[in-house]
């Protein structure tokens, strides 16, 4: 799953328009033009398509956390230059105020079984013995589950 796919799906799930995306990117300390957003939202192979870099998606996710939860006291989060699905999961979990049980329910909504302990393994540091990769299929299922279940049921986000 590409960064562009993740952005498109989150935009659809959260019902964000282009101006919302620009605001969120700015909250993530990255100023972009509407043309950048339009290029990221195009399908691969389309005229004007541009691949979204990890740092750009990280800025979006950091901005989404601020957009949904408000500014956090202290230093601004730094956008990672290399993203993993595990890190994307953490940022989505924080932004949407999801608990591990909420994530289990999201997967249940699409008839996929996952346990709280598996979620914990995905959220651990890579150096931890119990760490597990949150592979692309899990990411697709998470986003599909959020779309299917609906944010009103699955999150406490405002």
C-alpha positions in Angstrom: 0.0 0.0 0.0 1.5 3.3 -1.0 1.6 6.5 1.0 -0.8 8.0 -1.7 -3.3 5.2 -1.1 -3.2 5.8 2.7 -3.8 9.5 2.2 -6.7 8.9 -0.2 -8.3 6.4 2.1 -7.9 8.6 5.2 -9.3 11.6 3.3 -12.4 9.6 2.3 -12.8 8.0 5.8 -12.5 11.3 7.6 -14.5 13.3 4.9 -11.7 15.8 4.5 -11.7 18.3 1.6 -8.6 19.7 -0.1 -8.5 22.8 2.2 -8.7 20.5 5.3 -5.7 18.6 3.9 -3.7 21.8 3.4 -4.5 22.9 7.0 -3.5 19.5 8.3 -0.2 19.5 6.4 0.5 23.0 7.8 -0.3 21.7 11.3 2.3 19.0 10.6 4.9 21.7 9.8 4.8 21.3 6.0 3.4 24.0 3.8 2.2 22.6 0.5 0.2 23.9 -2.4 -3.2 22.7 -3.6 -1.5 21.3 -6.7 0.7 19.1 -4.4 -2.4 17.7 -2.8 -4.1 17.1 -6.1 -1.0 15.3 -7.4 -1.0 13.0 -4.4 -4.7 12.2 -4.7 -4.4 11.1 -8.4 -4.2 7.4 -9.2 -0.8 6.0 -10.1 -0.3 6.3 -13.8 -2.6 9.4 -14.2 -1.3 12.6 -15.6 0.1 14.8 -12.9 0.4 11.9 -10.3 3.2 12.4 -7.8 4.4 9.9 -5.3 4.0 11.0 -1.7 7.2 10.7 0.2 7.4 9.2 3.7 8.2 12.6 5.3 5.2 14.2 3.6 2.9 11.4 4.9 4.5 11.7 8.4 3.8 15.5 8.3 0.2 14.8 7.4 -0.2 12.2 10.2 1.4 14.5 12.7 -0.9 17.3 11.5 -3.9 15.0 11.8 -3.0 14.3 15.4 -3.0 18.1 16.1 -6.1 18.6 14.0 -8.1 16.0 15.9 -6.6 16.3 19.4 -5.2 19.9 19.6 -1.7 21.2 20.1 0.4 19.3 22.6 2.5 21.2 25.1 6.2 20.9 24.4 8.2 20.5 21.3 6.6 20.0 17.9 6.8 16.4 16.6 9.5 15.9 13.9 8.3 14.2 10.8 10.1 10.9 10.2 11.9 10.5 6.9 11.2 6.8 6.9 7.8 5.4 7.8 6.7 1.9 8.5 3.2 0.6 8.7 3.7 0.1 12.4 4.5 3.8 12.9 1.5 4.8 10.7 -0.7 2.6 12.9 0.5 4.4 16.0 -0.1 7.8 14.5 -3.7 6.8 13.3 -4.4 5.3 16.7 -3.3 8.5 18.5 -5.1 10.8 16.0 -8.4 9.0 16.2 -8.2 8.2 19.9 -8.4 4.5 19.3 -7.8 2.0 22.0 -6.5 -1.5 21.2 -10.0 -2.8 21.8 -11.4 -0.2 19.3 -8.9 -1.6 16.7 -10.1 -5.1 17.4 -13.7 -4.0 16.9 -12.7 -2.3 13.6 -11.2 -5.6 12.4 -14.3 -7.5 13.7 -16.5 -5.2 11.5 -15.0 -6.7 8.4 -14.9 -10.3 9.8 -11.1 -10.3 10.5 -9.8 -11.7 13.7 -7.1 -9.9 15.6 -6.3 -9.8 19.3 -5.4 -7.0 21.7 -2.0 -8.7 22.3 -1.3 -8.7 18.5 -2.1 -5.0 18.5 0.3 -4.5 21.4 3.0 -6.4 19.4 2.5 -4.0 16.4 2.9 -1.0 18.7 6.1 -2.1 20.3 9.6 -0.8 19.4 11.2 -2.9 16.6 14.0 -3.9 19.1 11.5 -5.6 21.4 11.4 -9.4 21.3 7.6 -9.4 20.9 7.5 -6.8 18.1 5.6 -7.8 14.9 5.4 -6.1 11.5 2.0 -4.5 10.7 2.1 -5.6 7.0 0.3 -4.1 4.1 -2.7 -6.5 4.4 -3.2 -5.4 8.0 -3.1 -1.8 6.9 -5.6 -2.3 4.1 -7.9 -4.2 6.5 -7.6 -1.4 9.1 -8.5 1.3 6.7 -11.3 -0.8 5.2 -12.6 -1.5 8.7 -12.5 2.1 9.6 -14.4 2.9 6.4 -17.0 0.1 7.0 -17.5 0.6 10.7 -17.6 4.3 10.4 -15.8 6.7 12.7 -18.8 7.5 14.8 -19.0 4.0 16.1 -15.3 3.2 16.2 -13.7 6.3 17.6 -14.1 8.9 20.3 -12.7 11.6 17.9 -14.4 14.9 17.9 
